[in-house]
Amino acid sequence: MAKVGASLPDIELQEGAPDKSVKITDLFKGKKGILFGVPGAFTPGCHKTHLKGYVTDYDKLTKAGAEVMVCVAVNDAFVMEAWGDVSGAKGKVHMLADSHGNLARALGVELDMEKMLGTKRCKRFSAVIDNNVIKSFNVEQDGTGLTCSLSNEIVSQLQKA
Ligand code: BEZ
């Protein structure tokens, strides 16, 4: 698993459509912010609690120092875009598709959900990133829980970073 102090892996994800590539390291270049990962777009905990928290707490997180916020899941870019739209994330949280699980693998947070959801997914996590360096890394122990990776838990980490 990626360690605090390590650099973000230089991985291309998709935003808005499968042919629109975004380098995660371009988003955090010279900026402090939050990267969080979820097991799936629209799954109950991800939708009603996890993403919702980051959207609702946007002002609080911005005041605490977040200049950029990014949500990733092993889903396609159309699904991530639709999820962001119905969740009020536009202009607040970048909704990035890790379609092939490359980022989840590189960070060591791959989650085997083949039986339930058909594919390998991403463990639920949050991280403070400063200029592409991982400053804190909160990974749910069981991969899907809703504890250490929630928006209210990261405010003090942002302030310290
Ligand atoms: C969720 O509630 O977010 C969830 C449910 C099943 C699998 C993964 C996530």
Backbone and ligand atoms as CSV (ligand in chain L), in Angstrom:
chain,resi,resn,atom,element,x,y,z
A,1,MET,N,N,0.843,-1.204,0.000
A,1,MET,CA,C,0.000,0.000,0.000
A,1,MET,C,C,0.882,1.261,0.000
A,2,ALA,N,N,0.435,2.277,-0.704
A,2,ALA,CA,C,1.217,3.517,-0.773
A,2,ALA,C,C,1.415,4.087,0.638
A,3,LYS,N,N,2.543,4.713,0.833
A,3,LYS,CA,C,2.891,5.233,2.168
A,3,LYS,C,C,2.806,6.767,2.190
A,4,VAL,N,N,2.526,7.291,3.373
A,4,VAL,CA,C,2.609,8.744,3.551
A,4,VAL,C,C,4.045,9.178,3.227
A,5,GLY,N,N,4.172,10.244,2.458
A,5,GLY,CA,C,5.486,10.721,2.034
A,5,GLY,C,C,5.826,10.318,0.608
A,6,ALA,N,N,5.086,9.316,0.091
A,6,ALA,CA,C,5.333,8.864,-1.292
A,6,ALA,C,C,4.681,9.831,-2.278
A,7,SER,N,N,5.140,9.774,-3.513
A,7,SER,CA,C,4.532,10.591,-4.566
A,7,SER,C,C,3.332,9.864,-5.151
A,8,LEU,N,N,2.373,10.651,-5.613
A,8,LEU,CA,C,1.232,10.049,-6.314
A,8,LEU,C,C,1.740,9.375,-7.582
A,9,PRO,N,N,1.212,8.209,-7.930
A,9,PRO,CA,C,1.623,7.593,-9.198
A,9,PRO,C,C,1.100,8.411,-10.385
A,10,ASP,N,N,1.876,8.408,-11.443
A,10,ASP,CA,C,1.573,9.232,-12.613
A,10,ASP,C,C,0.612,8.457,-13.533
A,11,ILE,N,N,-0.669,8.463,-13.165
A,11,ILE,CA,C,-1.640,7.598,-13.858
A,11,ILE,C,C,-2.643,8.465,-14.610
A,12,GLU,N,N,-3.015,8.009,-15.802
A,12,GLU,CA,C,-4.054,8.720,-16.572
A,12,GLU,C,C,-5.414,8.134,-16.266
A,13,LEU,N,N,-6.360,9.013,-15.932
A,13,LEU,CA,C,-7.737,8.588,-15.693
A,13,LEU,C,C,-8.607,9.312,-16.716
A,14,GLN,N,N,-9.927,9.122,-16.623
A,14,GLN,CA,C,-10.811,9.775,-17.583
A,14,GLN,C,C,-11.829,10.633,-16.832
A,15,GLU,N,N,-12.155,11.776,-17.439
A,15,GLU,CA,C,-13.142,12.674,-16.820
A,15,GLU,C,C,-14.167,13.097,-17.865
A,16,GLY,N,N,-15.417,12.757,-17.657
A,16,GLY,CA,C,-16.505,13.209,-18.535
A,16,GLY,C,C,-16.856,12.239,-19.642
A,17,ALA,N,N,-15.836,11.642,-20.255
A,17,ALA,CA,C,-16.050,10.685,-21.353
A,17,ALA,C,C,-14.792,9.818,-21.463
A,18,PRO,N,N,-14.925,8.617,-22.019
A,18,PRO,CA,C,-13.770,7.703,-22.048
A,18,PRO,C,C,-12.577,8.228,-22.845
A,19,ASP,N,N,-12.810,9.177,-23.752
A,19,ASP,CA,C,-11.682,9.683,-24.553
A,19,ASP,C,C,-11.090,10.972,-23.973
A,20,LYS,N,N,-11.530,11.345,-22.772
A,20,LYS,CA,C,-10.988,12.576,-22.156
A,20,LYS,C,C,-10.064,12.194,-20.997
A,21,SER,N,N,-8.789,12.142,-21.293
A,21,SER,CA,C,-7.818,11.700,-20.282
A,21,SER,C,C,-7.352,12.855,-19.413
A,22,VAL,N,N,-7.135,12.530,-18.153
A,22,VAL,CA,C,-6.625,13.511,-17.191
A,22,VAL,C,C,-5.545,12.814,-16.374
A,23,LYS,N,N,-4.397,13.478,-16.247
A,23,LYS,CA,C,-3.353,12.911,-15.382
A,23,LYS,C,C,-3.622,13.366,-13.959
A,24,ILE,N,N,-3.711,12.422,-13.064
A,24,ILE,CA,C,-3.991,12.772,-11.669
A,24,ILE,C,C,-2.917,13.731,-11.128
A,25,THR,N,N,-1.681,13.561,-11.591
A,25,THR,CA,C,-0.588,14.419,-11.105
A,25,THR,C,C,-0.700,15.846,-11.650
A,26,ASP,N,N,-1.413,16.040,-12.753
A,26,ASP,CA,C,-1.628,17.408,-13.245
A,26,ASP,C,C,-2.606,18.155,-12.336
A,27,LEU,N,N,-3.592,17.428,-11.799
A,27,LEU,CA,C,-4.592,18.077,-10.938
A,27,LEU,C,C,-3.993,18.554,-9.618
A,28,PHE,N,N,-3.015,17.793,-9.097
A,28,PHE,CA,C,-2.448,18.132,-7.784
A,28,PHE,C,C,-1.098,18.843,-7.893
A,29,LYS,N,N,-0.683,19.198,-9.113
A,29,LYS,CA,C,0.598,19.888,-9.291
A,29,LYS,C,C,0.529,21.279,-8.648
A,30,GLY,N,N,1.362,21.515,-7.654
A,30,GLY,CA,C,1.405,22.819,-6.972
A,30,GLY,C,C,0.171,23.113,-6.145
A,31,LYS,N,N,-0.637,22.090,-5.889
A,31,LYS,CA,C,-1.884,22.324,-5.137
A,31,LYS,C,C,-2.046,21.318,-4.009
A,32,LYS,N,N,-2.752,21.805,-2.964
A,32,LYS,CA,C,-3.132,20.902,-1.867
A,32,LYS,C,C,-4.589,20.508,-2.067
A,33,GLY,N,N,-4.894,19.270,-1.759
A,33,GLY,CA,C,-6.286,18.858,-1.905
A,33,GLY,C,C,-6.537,17.464,-1.393
A,34,ILE,N,N,-7.696,16.957,-1.777
A,34,ILE,CA,C,-8.154,15.663,-1.278
A,34,ILE,C,C,-8.409,14.726,-2.446
A,35,LEU,N,N,-7.887,13.516,-2.304
A,35,LEU,CA,C,-8.211,12.432,-3.239
A,35,LEU,C,C,-8.987,11.401,-2.434
A,36,PHE,N,N,-10.168,11.023,-2.910
A,36,PHE,CA,C,-10.848,9.923,-2.221
A,36,PHE,C,C,-11.352,8.907,-3.234
A,37,GLY,N,N,-11.334,7.650,-2.774
A,37,GLY,CA,C,-11.718,6.549,-3.655
A,37,GLY,C,C,-12.872,5.780,-3.057
A,38,VAL,N,N,-13.689,5.223,-3.929
A,38,VAL,CA,C,-14.892,4.518,-3.482
A,38,VAL,C,C,-15.037,3.198,-4.237
A,39,PRO,N,N,-15.745,2.226,-3.631
A,39,PRO,CA,C,-15.934,0.947,-4.330
A,39,PRO,C,C,-16.807,1.050,-5.582
A,40,GLY,N,N,-17.692,2.043,-5.640
A,40,GLY,CA,C,-18.511,2.127,-6.854
A,40,GLY,C,C,-19.430,3.323,-6.871
A,41,ALA,N,N,-19.598,3.896,-8.059
A,41,ALA,CA,C,-20.577,4.971,-8.236
A,41,ALA,C,C,-21.965,4.431,-7.904
A,42,PHE,N,N,-22.747,5.226,-7.219
A,42,PHE,CA,C,-24.151,4.928,-6.928
A,42,PHE,C,C,-24.369,3.799,-5.922
A,43,THR,N,N,-23.309,3.134,-5.415
A,43,THR,CA,C,-23.578,2.129,-4.373
A,43,THR,C,C,-24.063,2.896,-3.127
A,44,PRO,N,N,-24.877,2.274,-2.277
A,44,PRO,CA,C,-25.558,3.044,-1.229
A,44,PRO,C,C,-24.646,3.889,-0.343
A,45,GLY,N,N,-23.609,3.292,0.212
A,45,GLY,CA,C,-22.730,4.043,1.114
A,45,GLY,C,C,-21.958,5.138,0.379
A,46,CYS,N,N,-21.531,4.818,-0.829
A,46,CYS,CA,C,-20.766,5.798,-1.614
A,46,CYS,C,C,-21.650,6.984,-1.977
A,47,HIS,N,N,-22.902,6.698,-2.306
A,47,HIS,CA,C,-23.813,7.742,-2.784
A,47,HIS,C,C,-24.415,8.562,-1.653
A,48,LYS,N,N,-24.970,7.851,-0.647
A,48,LYS,CA,C,-25.724,8.566,0.395
A,48,LYS,C,C,-24.821,9.177,1.456
A,49,THR,N,N,-23.632,8.639,1.612
A,49,THR,CA,C,-22.770,9.116,2.704
A,49,THR,C,C,-21.436,9.676,2.216
A,50,HIS,N,N,-20.689,8.889,1.457
A,50,HIS,CA,C,-19.286,9.257,1.212
A,50,HIS,C,C,-19.154,10.477,0.293
A,51,LEU,N,N,-19.640,10.367,-0.952
A,51,LEU,CA,C,-19.547,11.516,-1.872
A,51,LEU,C,C,-20.368,12.688,-1.333
A,52,LYS,N,N,-21.551,12.365,-0.819
A,52,LYS,CA,C,-22.439,13.423,-0.299
A,52,LYS,C,C,-21.727,14.286,0.745
A,53,GLY,N,N,-20.958,13.649,1.620
A,53,GLY,CA,C,-20.222,14.379,2.659
A,53,GLY,C,C,-19.248,15.383,2.065
A,54,TYR,N,N,-18.522,14.960,1.050
A,54,TYR,CA,C,-17.524,15.869,0.449
A,54,TYR,C,C,-18.201,17.032,-0.279
A,55,VAL,N,N,-19.380,16.774,-0.874
A,55,VAL,CA,C,-20.101,17.859,-1.557
A,55,VAL,C,C,-20.678,18.825,-0.518
A,56,THR,N,N,-21.314,18.280,0.511
A,56,THR,CA,C,-21.927,19.115,1.559
A,56,THR,C,C,-20.878,19.925,2.317
A,57,ASP,N,N,-19.725,19.312,2.563
A,57,ASP,CA,C,-18.670,19.973,3.354
A,57,ASP,C,C,-17.700,20.765,2.488
A,58,TYR,N,N,-18.060,21.016,1.238
A,58,TYR,CA,C,-17.135,21.679,0.294
A,58,TYR,C,C,-16.562,22.983,0.868
A,59,ASP,N,N,-17.422,23.829,1.413
A,59,ASP,CA,C,-16.938,25.130,1.918
A,59,ASP,C,C,-15.983,24.936,3.099
A,60,LYS,N,N,-16.357,24.007,4.010
A,60,LYS,CA,C,-15.523,23.728,5.170
A,60,LYS,C,C,-14.146,23.203,4.732
A,61,LEU,N,N,-14.141,22.329,3.743
A,61,LEU,CA,C,-12.887,21.721,3.273
A,61,LEU,C,C,-12.033,22.749,2.526
A,62,THR,N,N,-12.702,23.620,1.785
A,62,THR,CA,C,-11.971,24.669,1.067
A,62,THR,C,C,-11.318,25.615,2.067
A,63,LYS,N,N,-12.096,25.976,3.099
A,63,LYS,CA,C,-11.548,26.869,4.149
A,63,LYS,C,C,-10.368,26.224,4.871
A,64,ALA,N,N,-10.420,24.903,4.995
A,64,ALA,CA,C,-9.328,24.178,5.678
A,64,ALA,C,C,-8.104,24.016,4.774
A,65,GLY,N,N,-8.218,24.421,3.504
A,65,GLY,CA,C,-7.031,24.414,2.640
A,65,GLY,C,C,-7.109,23.583,1.376
A,66,ALA,N,N,-8.254,22.943,1.148
A,66,ALA,CA,C,-8.357,22.113,-0.069
A,66,ALA,C,C,-8.570,22.998,-1.302
A,67,GLU,N,N,-7.640,22.913,-2.231
A,67,GLU,CA,C,-7.769,23.674,-3.486
A,67,GLU,C,C,-8.353,22.812,-4.594
A,68,VAL,N,N,-8.283,21.509,-4.403
A,68,VAL,CA,C,-8.812,20.591,-5.417
A,68,VAL,C,C,-9.326,19.339,-4.712
A,69,MET,N,N,-10.453,18.817,-5.206
A,69,MET,CA,C,-10.996,17.577,-4.649
A,69,MET,C,C,-11.298,16.619,-5.790
A,70,VAL,N,N,-10.895,15.361,-5.598
A,70,VAL,CA,C,-11.005,14.373,-6.667
A,70,VAL,C,C,-11.586,13.079,-6.101
A,71,CYS,N,N,-12.628,12.575,-6.763
A,71,CYS,CA,C,-13.219,11.284,-6.408
A,71,CYS,C,C,-12.892,10.288,-7.519
A,72,VAL,N,N,-12.439,9.093,-7.140
A,72,VAL,CA,C,-12.137,8.061,-8.148
A,72,VAL,C,C,-12.881,6.772,-7.828
A,73,ALA,N,N,-13.256,6.061,-8.876
A,73,ALA,CA,C,-13.855,4.737,-8.718
A,73,ALA,C,C,-13.537,3.924,-9.961
A,74,VAL,N,N,-13.556,2.611,-9.799
A,74,VAL,CA,C,-13.367,1.729,-10.952
A,74,VAL,C,C,-14.738,1.590,-11.640
A,75,ASN,N,N,-15.050,2.614,-12.394
A,75,ASN,CA,C,-16.285,2.681,-13.195
A,75,ASN,C,C,-15.916,3.408,-14.477
A,76,ASP,N,N,-16.826,3.410,-15.455
A,76,ASP,CA,C,-16.498,4.141,-16.680
A,76,ASP,C,C,-16.813,5.635,-16.511
A,77,ALA,N,N,-16.260,6.433,-17.421
A,77,ALA,CA,C,-16.335,7.891,-17.295
A,77,ALA,C,C,-17.768,8.416,-17.419
A,78,PHE,N,N,-18.617,7.750,-18.207
A,78,PHE,CA,C,-20.011,8.208,-18.344
A,78,PHE,C,C,-20.751,8.043,-17.015
A,79,VAL,N,N,-20.506,6.920,-16.358
A,79,VAL,CA,C,-21.163,6.659,-15.073
A,79,VAL,C,C,-20.679,7.663,-14.018
A,80,MET,N,N,-19.372,7.917,-13.993
A,80,MET,CA,C,-18.839,8.870,-13.010
A,80,MET,C,C,-19.406,10.268,-13.237
A,81,GLU,N,N,-19.549,10.641,-14.507
A,81,GLU,CA,C,-20.091,11.966,-14.830
A,81,GLU,C,C,-21.555,12.068,-14.375
A,82,ALA,N,N,-22.334,11.038,-14.666
A,82,ALA,CA,C,-23.750,11.041,-14.267
A,82,ALA,C,C,-23.881,11.061,-12.746
A,83,TRP,N,N,-23.006,10.331,-12.073
A,83,TRP,CA,C,-23.052,10.304,-10.606
A,83,TRP,C,C,-22.739,11.690,-10.040
A,84,GLY,N,N,-21.738,12.330,-10.595
A,84,GLY,CA,C,-21.391,13.689,-10.155
A,84,GLY,C,C,-22.541,14.658,-10.392
A,85,ASP,N,N,-23.187,14.553,-11.558
A,85,ASP,CA,C,-24.301,15.450,-11.901
A,85,ASP,C,C,-25.436,15.348,-10.883
A,86,VAL,N,N,-25.870,14.130,-10.584
A,86,VAL,CA,C,-27.025,13.991,-9.673
A,86,VAL,C,C,-26.645,14.259,-8.214
A,87,SER,N,N,-25.345,14.301,-7.941
A,87,SER,CA,C,-24.889,14.499,-6.558
A,87,SER,C,C,-24.492,15.941,-6.265
A,88,GLY,N,N,-24.615,16.818,-7.252
A,88,GLY,CA,C,-24.250,18.227,-7.044
A,88,GLY,C,C,-22.746,18.438,-6.953
A,89,ALA,N,N,-21.979,17.548,-7.561
A,89,ALA,CA,C,-20.511,17.619,-7.442
A,89,ALA,C,C,-19.867,18.549,-8.465
A,90,LYS,N,N,-20.630,18.942,-9.483
A,90,LYS,CA,C,-20.046,19.777,-10.556
A,90,LYS,C,C,-19.432,21.053,-10.001
A,91,GLY,N,N,-18.192,21.341,-10.400
A,91,GLY,CA,C,-17.502,22.538,-9.928
A,91,GLY,C,C,-16.911,22.387,-8.533
A,92,LYS,N,N,-17.159,21.247,-7.905
A,92,LYS,CA,C,-16.639,21.014,-6.555
A,92,LYS,C,C,-15.673,19.825,-6.535
A,93,VAL,N,N,-16.137,18.720,-7.059
A,93,VAL,CA,C,-15.336,17.480,-6.998
A,93,VAL,C,C,-15.131,16.951,-8.412
A,94,HIS,N,N,-13.879,16.737,-8.806
A,94,HIS,CA,C,-13.606,16.063,-10.082
A,94,HIS,C,C,-14.027,14.605,-9.943
A,95,MET,N,N,-14.827,14.118,-10.878
A,95,MET,CA,C,-15.311,12.743,-10.829
A,95,MET,C,C,-14.543,11.934,-11.878
A,96,LEU,N,N,-13.508,11.236,-11.421
A,96,LEU,CA,C,-12.607,10.573,-12.367
A,96,LEU,C,C,-12.836,9.067,-12.422
A,97,ALA,N,N,-12.786,8.548,-13.639
A,97,ALA,CA,C,-12.955,7.116,-13.866
A,97,ALA,C,C,-11.592,6.432,-13.899
A,98,ASP,N,N,-11.430,5.476,-13.003
A,98,ASP,CA,C,-10.234,4.611,-13.019
A,98,ASP,C,C,-10.683,3.314,-13.696
A,99,SER,N,N,-11.042,3.433,-14.963
A,99,SER,CA,C,-11.765,2.361,-15.669
A,99,SER,C,C,-11.087,0.995,-15.563
A,100,HIS,N,N,-9.763,0.986,-15.631
A,100,HIS,CA,C,-9.049,-0.304,-15.615
A,100,HIS,C,C,-8.446,-0.621,-14.249
A,101,GLY,N,N,-8.737,0.210,-13.270
A,101,GLY,CA,C,-8.213,-0.032,-11.923
A,101,GLY,C,C,-6.727,0.257,-11.789
A,102,ASN,N,N,-6.169,1.022,-12.718
A,102,ASN,CA,C,-4.711,1.267,-12.684
A,102,ASN,C,C,-4.277,2.064,-11.454
A,103,LEU,N,N,-5.091,3.065,-11.075
A,103,LEU,CA,C,-4.723,3.868,-9.898
A,103,LEU,C,C,-4.896,3.036,-8.619
A,104,ALA,N,N,-6.013,2.312,-8.540
A,104,ALA,CA,C,-6.263,1.471,-7.356
A,104,ALA,C,C,-5.105,0.480,-7.164
A,105,ARG,N,N,-4.656,-0.121,-8.252
A,105,ARG,CA,C,-3.529,-1.076,-8.172
A,105,ARG,C,C,-2.248,-0.358,-7.746
A,106,ALA,N,N,-1.979,0.784,-8.354
A,106,ALA,CA,C,-0.728,1.512,-8.059
A,106,ALA,C,C,-0.687,1.992,-6.610
A,107,LEU,N,N,-1.848,2.321,-6.050
A,107,LEU,CA,C,-1.880,2.773,-4.645
A,107,LEU,C,C,-1.991,1.601,-3.669
A,108,GLY,N,N,-2.203,0.405,-4.200
A,108,GLY,CA,C,-2.340,-0.775,-3.334
A,108,GLY,C,C,-3.672,-0.840,-2.629
A,109,VAL,N,N,-4.711,-0.294,-3.256
A,109,VAL,CA,C,-6.041,-0.297,-2.631
A,109,VAL,C,C,-7.079,-1.021,-3.502
A,110,GLU,N,N,-6.605,-2.006,-4.243
A,110,GLU,CA,C,-7.547,-2.787,-5.044
A,110,GLU,C,C,-8.429,-3.620,-4.110
A,111,LEU,N,N,-9.677,-3.783,-4.477
A,111,LEU,CA,C,-10.642,-4.515,-3.647
A,111,LEU,C,C,-11.331,-5.572,-4.508
A,112,ASP,N,N,-11.240,-6.827,-4.068
A,112,ASP,CA,C,-11.840,-7.906,-4.860
A,112,ASP,C,C,-13.353,-7.927,-4.654
A,113,MET,N,N,-14.093,-7.435,-5.628
A,113,MET,CA,C,-15.558,-7.421,-5.549
A,113,MET,C,C,-16.142,-8.184,-6.736
A,114,GLU,N,N,-15.355,-9.159,-7.232
A,114,GLU,CA,C,-15.799,-9.859,-8.447
A,114,GLU,C,C,-17.120,-10.588,-8.208
A,115,LYS,N,N,-17.272,-11.197,-7.033
A,115,LYS,CA,C,-18.509,-11.953,-6.759
A,115,LYS,C,C,-19.714,-11.032,-6.717
A,116,MET,N,N,-19.574,-9.894,-6.017
A,116,MET,CA,C,-20.742,-9.027,-5.813
A,116,MET,C,C,-20.969,-8.055,-6.967
A,117,LEU,N,N,-19.885,-7.432,-7.454
A,117,LEU,CA,C,-20.046,-6.352,-8.440
A,117,LEU,C,C,-19.428,-6.677,-9.805
A,118,GLY,N,N,-18.839,-7.862,-9.918
A,118,GLY,CA,C,-18.368,-8.327,-11.236
A,118,GLY,C,C,-16.933,-8.008,-11.577
A,119,THR,N,N,-16.306,-7.077,-10.836
A,119,THR,CA,C,-14.930,-6.697,-11.161
A,119,THR,C,C,-14.154,-6.365,-9.888
A,120,LYS,N,N,-12.841,-6.203,-10.070
A,120,LYS,CA,C,-12.036,-5.661,-8.962
A,120,LYS,C,C,-12.368,-4.173,-8.869
A,121,ARG,N,N,-12.472,-3.667,-7.654
A,121,ARG,CA,C,-12.817,-2.259,-7.430
A,121,ARG,C,C,-11.727,-1.594,-6.595
A,122,CYS,N,N,-12.099,-0.493,-5.976
A,122,CYS,CA,C,-11.158,0.292,-5.177
A,122,CYS,C,C,-11.650,0.310,-3.738
A,123,LYS,N,N,-10.750,0.082,-2.783
A,123,LYS,CA,C,-11.139,0.223,-1.375
A,123,LYS,C,C,-11.547,1.662,-1.121
A,124,ARG,N,N,-12.411,1.838,-0.145
A,124,ARG,CA,C,-12.783,3.201,0.222
A,124,ARG,C,C,-11.609,3.840,0.968
A,125,PHE,N,N,-11.189,4.997,0.501
A,125,PHE,CA,C,-10.069,5.686,1.154
A,125,PHE,C,C,-10.194,7.188,0.959
A,126,SER,N,N,-9.427,7.922,1.744
A,126,SER,CA,C,-9.252,9.354,1.496
A,126,SER,C,C,-7.788,9.669,1.729
A,127,ALA,N,N,-7.328,10.744,1.108
A,127,ALA,CA,C,-5.929,11.148,1.276
A,127,ALA,C,C,-5.816,12.651,1.099
A,128,VAL,N,N,-4.937,13.245,1.907
A,128,VAL,CA,C,-4.545,14.635,1.647
A,128,VAL,C,C,-3.308,14.571,0.756
A,129,ILE,N,N,-3.360,15.321,-0.334
A,129,ILE,CA,C,-2.249,15.374,-1.279
A,129,ILE,C,C,-1.763,16.821,-1.338
A,130,ASP,N,N,-0.453,17.007,-1.237
A,130,ASP,CA,C,0.105,18.359,-1.381
A,130,ASP,C,C,1.184,18.306,-2.463
A,131,ASN,N,N,0.947,19.012,-3.552
A,131,ASN,CA,C,1.894,19.033,-4.673
A,131,ASN,C,C,2.344,17.610,-5.037
A,132,ASN,N,N,1.361,16.725,-5.131
A,132,ASN,CA,C,1.565,15.325,-5.558
A,132,ASN,C,C,2.250,14.425,-4.535
A,133,VAL,N,N,2.400,14.921,-3.291
A,133,VAL,CA,C,2.938,14.065,-2.225
A,133,VAL,C,C,1.788,13.672,-1.291
A,134,ILE,N,N,1.752,12.398,-0.927
A,134,ILE,CA,C,0.692,11.895,-0.041
A,134,ILE,C,C,1.013,12.322,1.391
A,135,LYS,N,N,0.151,13.149,1.954
A,135,LYS,CA,C,0.377,13.688,3.308
A,135,LYS,C,C,-0.365,12.896,4.377
A,136,SER,N,N,-1.504,12.304,4.001
A,136,SER,CA,C,-2.203,11.388,4.903
A,136,SER,C,C,-2.942,10.392,4.025
A,137,PHE,N,N,-3.179,9.208,4.562
A,137,PHE,CA,C,-3.784,8.148,3.742
A,137,PHE,C,C,-4.673,7.327,4.672
A,138,ASN,N,N,-5.970,7.436,4.469
A,138,ASN,CA,C,-6.948,6.795,5.354
A,138,ASN,C,C,-7.694,5.723,4.561
A,139,VAL,N,N,-7.365,4.479,4.847
A,139,VAL,CA,C,-7.955,3.376,4.077
A,139,VAL,C,C,-8.880,2.583,4.997
A,140,GLU,N,N,-10.122,2.384,4.574
A,140,GLU,CA,C,-11.063,1.602,5.380
A,140,GLU,C,C,-10.555,0.160,5.477
A,141,GLN,N,N,-10.485,-0.351,6.702
A,141,GLN,CA,C,-9.884,-1.676,6.919
A,141,GLN,C,C,-10.570,-2.767,6.134
A,142,ASP,N,N,-11.905,-2.748,6.096
A,142,ASP,CA,C,-12.625,-3.796,5.369
A,142,ASP,C,C,-12.862,-3.407,3.910
A,143,GLY,N,N,-12.393,-2.247,3.518
A,143,GLY,CA,C,-12.507,-1.803,2.127
A,143,GLY,C,C,-13.768,-1.028,1.816
A,144,THR,N,N,-14.828,-1.235,2.599
A,144,THR,CA,C,-16.102,-0.593,2.270
A,144,THR,C,C,-16.698,0.237,3.413
A,145,GLY,N,N,-16.128,0.147,4.597
A,145,GLY,CA,C,-16.672,0.853,5.770
A,145,GLY,C,C,-16.715,2.355,5.563
A,146,LEU,N,N,-17.416,3.014,6.449
A,146,LEU,CA,C,-17.608,4.464,6.334
A,146,LEU,C,C,-17.155,5.114,7.632
A,147,THR,N,N,-15.844,5.093,7.856
A,147,THR,CA,C,-15.324,5.654,9.097
A,147,THR,C,C,-14.204,6.663,8.801
A,148,CYS,N,N,-12.974,6.171,8.742
A,148,CYS,CA,C,-11.805,7.068,8.661
A,148,CYS,C,C,-11.713,7.858,7.355
A,149,SER,N,N,-12.454,7.454,6.320
A,149,SER,CA,C,-12.309,8.110,5.011
A,149,SER,C,C,-13.364,9.193,4.766
A,150,LEU,N,N,-14.194,9.455,5.769
A,150,LEU,CA,C,-15.283,10.424,5.567
A,150,LEU,C,C,-14.777,11.876,5.616
A,151,SER,N,N,-15.557,12.766,5.038
A,151,SER,CA,C,-15.126,14.160,4.877
A,151,SER,C,C,-14.782,14.835,6.208
A,152,ASN,N,N,-15.570,14.567,7.255
A,152,ASN,CA,C,-15.330,15.261,8.530
A,152,ASN,C,C,-14.027,14.826,9.194
A,153,GLU,N,N,-13.508,13.670,8.797
A,153,GLU,CA,C,-12.274,13.158,9.402
A,153,GLU,C,C,-11.024,13.822,8.826
A,154,ILE,N,N,-11.157,14.477,7.679
A,154,ILE,CA,C,-9.955,14.926,6.973
A,154,ILE,C,C,-9.655,16.413,7.202
A,155,VAL,N,N,-10.587,17.108,7.836
A,155,VAL,CA,C,-10.420,18.555,8.015
A,155,VAL,C,C,-9.117,18.870,8.762
A,156,SER,N,N,-8.890,18.197,9.897
A,156,SER,CA,C,-7.693,18.511,10.690
A,156,SER,C,C,-6.427,18.080,9.948
A,157,GLN,N,N,-6.513,17.021,9.161
A,157,GLN,CA,C,-5.335,16.577,8.388
A,157,GLN,C,C,-4.963,17.619,7.325
A,158,LEU,N,N,-5.989,18.224,6.750
A,158,LEU,CA,C,-5.746,19.268,5.740
A,158,LEU,C,C,-5.049,20.465,6.370
A,159,GLN,N,N,-5.534,20.825,7.557
A,159,GLN,CA,C,-4.980,22.007,8.245
A,159,GLN,C,C,-3.519,21.787,8.616
A,160,LYS,N,N,-3.161,20.536,8.963
A,160,LYS,CA,C,-1.779,20.233,9.371
A,160,LYS,C,C,-0.837,20.112,8.177
A,161,ALA,N,N,-1.378,19.729,7.015
A,161,ALA,CA,C,-0.508,19.397,5.856
A,161,ALA,C,C,0.166,20.630,5.287
L,1,BEZ,C1,C,-21.833,0.642,-0.504
L,1,BEZ,O1,O,-22.851,0.642,0.170
L,1,BEZ,O2,O,-21.229,1.668,-0.755
L,1,BEZ,C2,C,-21.337,-0.663,-1.067
L,1,BEZ,C3,C,-22.165,-1.751,-1.060
L,1,BEZ,C4,C,-21.692,-2.951,-1.589
L,1,BEZ,C5,C,-20.435,-3.015,-2.132
L,1,BEZ,C6,C,-19.631,-1.915,-2.152
L,1,BEZ,C7,C,-20.077,-0.726,-1.609
